[in-house]
Amino acid sequence: MVHSSPALMALLETARQLELASWCIGAGAVRSLVWDALHVYRQPTHYDDVDVVYHDADTSPQHEAEMLQRLIALKPSVRWEVTNQALVHHWFLTHQSQIVVPLDSLAAGIATWPEYATCVGVNLRADDTIGIIAPHGLDDLFAMRVRHNPARASAATYQQRVQSKRFAERWPQVTII
């Protein structure tokens, strides 16, 4: 599916230019690609934003900002979001007043995303093969099942996301639990 999507392949090629050791494009870009294909939509879902996540020992906010600026310079028409998973615990403290354990890997970060079906990322390796990071597997994604992942997201956050993302409206075959 990824190789058959010119839009996602172009995004992956752009993100690969950052030369990060551990990275992926994840969440909505992957979920939308799969659910659009399973719904046999001719027109792919437009990406509101593209989440590039990585895990890097350079935890300076400047590094994250530099990665974002590089992506914008390479493909300014895309609304990029860049997050170093090694910094997420700072965000939780600052924005949620919540103390969480620092994440030790990219997969550990992806494993905490709000819905299991969205806990998937893909990257483009140097040999143009696709890498998949799916710490909870791919069953929920391909079963089009939306379930709350309580690792970091509250039930209220999950409910808000289900409403704001309009999963059932956009993909009628999706089951929301």
Secondary structure, 3 states (H helix, E strand, C coil): CCCCCHHHHHHHHHHHCCCCCCEEEECHHHHHHHHHHHCCCCCCCCCCCEEEEECCCCCCHHHHHHHHHHHHHHCCCCCEEEEEHHHHHHHHHHHHCCCCCCCCCHHHHHCCCCEHHHCCEEEECCCCCEEEECCCCCHHHHHCEECECCCCCCHHHHHHHHHHHCHHHHCCCCEEC
